[in-house]
Amino acid sequence: MTMEYLRHFAEQKLPCETFAALEIDALRVLRDAELIMAFIPPQDAVGHDSVNDKSAMVLTITKKGRQALREAFQRAGITGV
């Protein structure tokens, strides 16, 4: 599921902001894996509600993140990415 978020944000115009709790959690995983660069509020500042008053900002997809996307597309048989 986290790769779906990576794909989603790769398709957005960056920088991109989100207030959605699930997206912020996924971004934390992606950032820890060095697949994105992002400003993410501390975990205790983000509630468990579906939408928060604190946002996360995705700055860029890293080289490692783009490579992970290419590999995922290749495994799925999608070419030209």
SEMI-875643 format. One record per atom (N, C-alpha, C): residue number from 1; residue in one letter; atom name; x, y, z. Coordinates in steps of 0.05 Angstrom, whole numbers, plus 32768, in hexadecimal, padded with zeros to 4 digits. Atoms other than C-alpha are relative to their C-alpha. Layout:
BEGIN
(lumfi NUM; A; CA; (X; Y; Z))
...
//
This chain:
BEGIN
(lumfi 1; M; N; (8010; 7FE8; 8000))
(lumfi 1; M; CA; (8000; 8000; 8000))
(lumfi 1; M; C; (8011; 8019; 8000))
(lumfi 2; T; N; (7FEF; 7FE8; 7FFF))
(lumfi 2; T; CA; (8039; 8030; 800E))
(lumfi 2; T; C; (800A; 8007; 7FE5))
(lumfi 3; M; N; (7FF8; 7FFA; 801C))
(lumfi 3; M; CA; (8051; 8029; 7FC6))
(lumfi 3; M; C; (7FEA; 800E; 7FF1))
(lumfi 4; E; N; (8016; 7FF1; 800D))
(lumfi 4; E; CA; (800C; 8040; 7FB0))
(lumfi 4; E; C; (8001; 801D; 8008))
(lumfi 5; Y; N; (7FFD; 7FE4; 7FF8))
(lumfi 5; Y; CA; (8017; 807F; 7FD9))
(lumfi 5; Y; C; (8017; 800D; 7FF2))
(lumfi 6; L; N; (7FE9; 7FF5; 800F))
(lumfi 6; L; CA; (805B; 8088; 7FB9))
(lumfi 6; L; C; (7FF8; 8006; 7FE3))
(lumfi 7; R; N; (8009; 7FFB; 801B))
(lumfi 7; R; CA; (803C; 8081; 7F74))
(lumfi 7; R; C; (7FED; 8018; 7FFF))
(lumfi 8; H; N; (8013; 7FEA; 7FFF))
(lumfi 8; H; CA; (8004; 80B1; 7F88))
(lumfi 8; H; C; (800F; 801B; 8002))
(lumfi 9; F; N; (7FF2; 7FE7; 7FFC))
(lumfi 9; F; CA; (8034; 80E7; 7F9F))
(lumfi 9; F; C; (8013; 8005; 7FE8))
(lumfi 10; A; N; (7FEF; 7FFD; 8017))
(lumfi 10; A; CA; (8062; 80DB; 7F63))
(lumfi 10; A; C; (7FF0; 800D; 7FE9))
(lumfi 11; E; N; (8012; 7FF5; 8015))
(lumfi 11; E; CA; (8026; 80EF; 7F37))
(lumfi 11; E; C; (7FF7; 801C; 8006))
(lumfi 12; Q; N; (8008; 7FE5; 7FF7))
(lumfi 12; Q; CA; (801A; 8130; 7F5E))
(lumfi 12; Q; C; (8015; 8015; 7FF8))
(lumfi 13; K; N; (7FEE; 7FEA; 8003))
(lumfi 13; K; CA; (8038; 8173; 7F51))
(lumfi 13; K; C; (800C; 8005; 801C))
(lumfi 14; L; N; (7FF2; 7FFD; 7FE6))
(lumfi 14; L; CA; (806C; 817A; 7F89))
(lumfi 14; L; C; (800C; 801C; 8002))
(lumfi 15; P; N; (8008; 800B; 7FE7))
(lumfi 15; P; CA; (8071; 8196; 7FBC))
(lumfi 15; P; C; (7FE2; 7FFD; 8002))
(lumfi 16; C; N; (801C; 8007; 7FFD))
(lumfi 16; C; CA; (802F; 8178; 7FD2))
(lumfi 16; C; C; (7FFA; 7FFD; 801E))
(lumfi 17; E; N; (8008; 8001; 7FE3))
(lumfi 17; E; CA; (800B; 817F; 8015))
(lumfi 17; E; C; (7FE9; 7FED; 8004))
(lumfi 18; T; N; (8016; 8011; 7FF9))
(lumfi 18; T; CA; (7FDE; 814D; 8037))
(lumfi 18; T; C; (7FFA; 8002; 801E))
(lumfi 19; F; N; (8009; 7FFF; 7FE4))
(lumfi 19; F; CA; (7FB5; 814E; 8077))
(lumfi 19; F; C; (7FF5; 7FE5; 8009))
(lumfi 20; A; N; (800C; 801A; 7FFA))
(lumfi 20; A; CA; (7F9D; 8105; 8073))
(lumfi 20; A; C; (8012; 7FEF; 8011))
(lumfi 21; A; N; (7FF0; 800F; 7FEC))
(lumfi 21; A; CA; (7FB4; 80DB; 80AE))
(lumfi 21; A; C; (800D; 7FE7; 7FF3))
(lumfi 22; L; N; (7FF5; 8018; 800D))
(lumfi 22; L; CA; (7FBD; 809B; 8084))
(lumfi 22; L; C; (8017; 8007; 7FED))
(lumfi 23; E; N; (7FEB; 7FF8; 8012))
(lumfi 23; E; CA; (7FE6; 80C0; 8050))
(lumfi 23; E; C; (8019; 8009; 8010))
(lumfi 24; I; N; (7FEA; 7FF6; 7FEF))
(lumfi 24; I; CA; (8011; 80E1; 8086))
(lumfi 24; I; C; (800F; 7FE8; 800B))
(lumfi 25; D; N; (7FF3; 8018; 7FF6))
(lumfi 25; D; CA; (801F; 809C; 80A4))
(lumfi 25; D; C; (8010; 7FF2; 7FEA))
(lumfi 26; A; N; (7FF2; 800D; 8017))
(lumfi 26; A; CA; (8032; 8080; 805F))
(lumfi 26; A; C; (8018; 8011; 7FF9))
(lumfi 27; L; N; (7FEA; 7FEE; 8006))
(lumfi 27; L; CA; (805E; 80BD; 8052))
(lumfi 27; L; C; (8017; 7FFC; 8014))
(lumfi 28; R; N; (7FEC; 8005; 7FEC))
(lumfi 28; R; CA; (8083; 80AF; 8093))
(lumfi 28; R; C; (8010; 7FE7; 7FF9))
(lumfi 29; V; N; (7FF3; 8018; 8009))
(lumfi 29; V; CA; (8093; 8069; 807A))
(lumfi 29; V; C; (8011; 8005; 7FE7))
(lumfi 30; L; N; (7FF1; 7FFA; 8018))
(lumfi 30; L; CA; (80A8; 8082; 8036))
(lumfi 30; L; C; (8019; 8011; 8005))
(lumfi 31; R; N; (7FE9; 7FEF; 7FF9))
(lumfi 31; R; CA; (80D5; 80B7; 8054))
(lumfi 31; R; C; (8015; 7FF0; 800F))
(lumfi 32; D; N; (7FED; 8010; 7FF1))
(lumfi 32; D; CA; (80F5; 8086; 8084))
(lumfi 32; D; C; (800F; 7FED; 7FED))
(lumfi 33; A; N; (7FF3; 8011; 8014))
(lumfi 33; A; CA; (8104; 8059; 8048))
(lumfi 33; A; C; (8010; 8010; 7FEB))
(lumfi 34; E; N; (7FF2; 7FEE; 8012))
(lumfi 34; E; CA; (8123; 8096; 8025))
(lumfi 34; E; C; (7FF6; 8000; 7FE4))
(lumfi 35; L; N; (800C; 8000; 801B))
(lumfi 35; L; CA; (80F2; 8092; 7FEB))
(lumfi 35; L; C; (7FF5; 801C; 7FFA))
(lumfi 36; I; N; (8009; 7FE4; 8004))
(lumfi 36; I; CA; (80D9; 80DA; 7FF5))
(lumfi 36; I; C; (800F; 8012; 8013))
(lumfi 37; M; N; (7FF8; 7FEB; 7FED))
(lumfi 37; M; CA; (80EF; 811B; 8015))
(lumfi 37; M; C; (7FE6; 800E; 8007))
(lumfi 38; A; N; (8019; 7FF4; 7FF7))
(lumfi 38; A; CA; (80B7; 8138; 803F))
(lumfi 38; A; C; (8003; 800C; 801C))
(lumfi 39; F; N; (8003; 7FF5; 7FE5))
(lumfi 39; F; CA; (80A7; 8164; 807A))
(lumfi 39; F; C; (7FE7; 7FF2; 800C))
(lumfi 40; I; N; (8016; 800E; 7FF4))
(lumfi 40; I; CA; (807C; 813A; 80A8))
(lumfi 40; I; C; (7FFE; 8008; 801E))
(lumfi 41; P; N; (8002; 7FF8; 7FE4))
(lumfi 41; P; CA; (8060; 8150; 80EC))
(lumfi 41; P; C; (8007; 7FE8; 8012))
(lumfi 42; P; N; (7FFA; 8016; 7FEE))
(lumfi 42; P; CA; (8076; 8127; 8129))
(lumfi 42; P; C; (7FE7; 7FEE; 8003))
(lumfi 43; Q; N; (8015; 8014; 7FFF))
(lumfi 43; Q; CA; (804D; 80E8; 8132))
(lumfi 43; Q; C; (7FEB; 8007; 8015))
(lumfi 44; D; N; (8013; 7FF9; 7FEB))
(lumfi 44; D; CA; (802E; 8101; 8173))
(lumfi 44; D; C; (7FEF; 8019; 7FF9))
(lumfi 45; A; N; (800F; 7FE8; 8008))
(lumfi 45; A; CA; (8016; 8141; 814F))
(lumfi 45; A; C; (7FEA; 7FF9; 7FEC))
(lumfi 46; V; N; (8014; 8008; 8014))
(lumfi 46; V; CA; (7FED; 8119; 811D))
(lumfi 46; V; C; (7FEC; 7FED; 800E))
(lumfi 47; G; N; (8015; 8010; 7FF4))
(lumfi 47; G; CA; (7FAB; 80FE; 8136))
(lumfi 47; G; C; (7FF9; 7FE7; 7FF0))
(lumfi 48; H; N; (8009; 8019; 800E))
(lumfi 48; H; CA; (7F89; 80BD; 8123))
(lumfi 48; H; C; (7FE7; 8005; 7FEF))
(lumfi 49; D; N; (8017; 7FF9; 8011))
(lumfi 49; D; CA; (7F4F; 80E2; 8101))
(lumfi 49; D; C; (8008; 7FFE; 7FE3))
(lumfi 50; S; N; (7FFA; 8002; 801C))
(lumfi 50; S; CA; (7F4A; 80DD; 80B6))
(lumfi 50; S; C; (800E; 8019; 7FF5))
(lumfi 51; V; N; (7FF4; 7FE7; 8009))
(lumfi 51; V; CA; (7F5E; 8126; 80AE))
(lumfi 51; V; C; (800A; 800F; 8019))
(lumfi 52; N; N; (7FF3; 7FF2; 7FEA))
(lumfi 52; N; CA; (7F8D; 814F; 80DA))
(lumfi 52; N; C; (8002; 801D; 7FFA))
(lumfi 53; D; N; (7FFB; 7FE3; 8004))
(lumfi 53; D; CA; (7F9B; 8198; 80E5))
(lumfi 53; D; C; (801E; 8004; 7FFA))
(lumfi 54; K; N; (7FE3; 7FFF; 8007))
(lumfi 54; K; CA; (7FE6; 8188; 80DB))
(lumfi 54; K; C; (8003; 7FF2; 7FE5))
(lumfi 55; S; N; (7FFC; 800C; 801B))
(lumfi 55; S; CA; (7FFE; 817A; 8095))
(lumfi 55; S; C; (801C; 7FF6; 7FFD))
(lumfi 56; A; N; (7FE6; 8009; 8009))
(lumfi 56; A; CA; (8037; 8156; 8074))
(lumfi 56; A; C; (8004; 800B; 7FE5))
(lumfi 57; M; N; (7FF9; 7FF4; 801A))
(lumfi 57; M; CA; (805B; 8173; 8038))
(lumfi 57; M; C; (8015; 7FED; 7FF3))
(lumfi 58; V; N; (7FEE; 8010; 8010))
(lumfi 58; V; CA; (807A; 8145; 8004))
(lumfi 58; V; C; (800F; 8013; 7FEE))
(lumfi 59; L; N; (7FF0; 7FEE; 800F))
(lumfi 59; L; CA; (80B4; 816A; 7FE5))
(lumfi 59; L; C; (8009; 7FF4; 7FE5))
(lumfi 60; T; N; (7FF7; 800D; 8018))
(lumfi 60; T; CA; (80CF; 8137; 7FB3))
(lumfi 60; T; C; (8001; 7FE2; 8004))
(lumfi 61; I; N; (7FFB; 801D; 8000))
(lumfi 61; I; CA; (80D4; 80EE; 7FA0))
(lumfi 61; I; C; (801E; 7FFE; 7FFB))
(lumfi 62; T; N; (7FE3; 8003; 8003))
(lumfi 62; T; CA; (811D; 80D9; 7FA9))
(lumfi 62; T; C; (8007; 7FEE; 7FE9))
(lumfi 63; K; N; (7FF6; 8013; 8015))
(lumfi 63; K; CA; (8147; 80B4; 7F76))
(lumfi 63; K; C; (7FF9; 7FE4; 8008))
(lumfi 64; K; N; (8006; 801B; 7FF6))
(lumfi 64; K; CA; (813E; 8076; 7FA1))
(lumfi 64; K; C; (7FE2; 7FFB; 7FFD))
(lumfi 65; G; N; (801D; 8002; 8003))
(lumfi 65; G; CA; (80F2; 8082; 7FA0))
(lumfi 65; G; C; (7FF8; 7FFB; 7FE3))
(lumfi 66; R; N; (8006; 8003; 801D))
(lumfi 66; R; CA; (80F0; 8089; 7F54))
(lumfi 66; R; C; (8009; 7FE4; 7FF7))
(lumfi 67; Q; N; (7FF7; 801B; 8008))
(lumfi 67; Q; CA; (8119; 8049; 7F4D))
(lumfi 67; Q; C; (7FEC; 7FEB; 800B))
(lumfi 68; A; N; (8014; 8013; 7FF4))
(lumfi 68; A; CA; (80E8; 8024; 7F7C))
(lumfi 68; A; C; (7FE7; 8000; 7FEF))
(lumfi 69; L; N; (8018; 7FFF; 8012))
(lumfi 69; L; CA; (80AE; 803C; 7F50))
(lumfi 69; L; C; (8005; 7FF1; 7FE6))
(lumfi 70; R; N; (7FF9; 800D; 801A))
(lumfi 70; R; CA; (80D1; 8025; 7F10))
(lumfi 70; R; C; (8000; 7FE2; 8004))
(lumfi 71; E; N; (7FFF; 801D; 7FFB))
(lumfi 71; E; CA; (80DE; 7FE0; 7F2F))
(lumfi 71; E; C; (7FE5; 7FF5; 8005))
(lumfi 72; A; N; (801C; 8009; 7FFB))
(lumfi 72; A; CA; (8096; 7FDA; 7F47))
(lumfi 72; A; C; (7FF1; 7FFE; 7FE6))
(lumfi 73; F; N; (800E; 8001; 801A))
(lumfi 73; F; CA; (807C; 7FEB; 7F01))
(lumfi 73; F; C; (800B; 7FE9; 7FEF))
(lumfi 74; Q; N; (7FF5; 8016; 8010))
(lumfi 74; Q; CA; (80AC; 7FBA; 7EE1))
(lumfi 74; Q; C; (7FF6; 7FE5; 8009))
(lumfi 75; R; N; (800B; 8019; 7FF5))
(lumfi 75; R; CA; (8095; 7F82; 7F10))
(lumfi 75; R; C; (7FE3; 7FFD; 7FF7))
(lumfi 76; A; N; (801C; 8001; 8008))
(lumfi 76; A; CA; (804D; 7F94; 7EFC))
(lumfi 76; A; C; (7FFD; 7FFE; 7FE2))
(lumfi 77; G; N; (8001; 8003; 801E))
(lumfi 77; G; CA; (8060; 7F90; 7EB2))
(lumfi 77; G; C; (7FF9; 801A; 7FF2))
(lumfi 78; I; N; (8005; 7FE6; 800C))
(lumfi 78; I; CA; (8056; 7FDB; 7EA6))
(lumfi 78; I; C; (801A; 800B; 7FF6))
(lumfi 79; T; N; (7FE7; 7FF5; 800B))
(lumfi 79; T; CA; (8089; 7FF9; 7E77))
(lumfi 79; T; C; (7FFD; 801D; 7FFA))
(lumfi 80; G; N; (8001; 7FE4; 8008))
(lumfi 80; G; CA; (809C; 803F; 7E62))
(lumfi 80; G; C; (7FFF; 8013; 8017))
(lumfi 81; V; N; (8002; 7FEF; 7FE8))
(lumfi 81; V; CA; (80A1; 805A; 7EA9))
(lumfi 81; V; C; (801C; 800A; 8006))
//
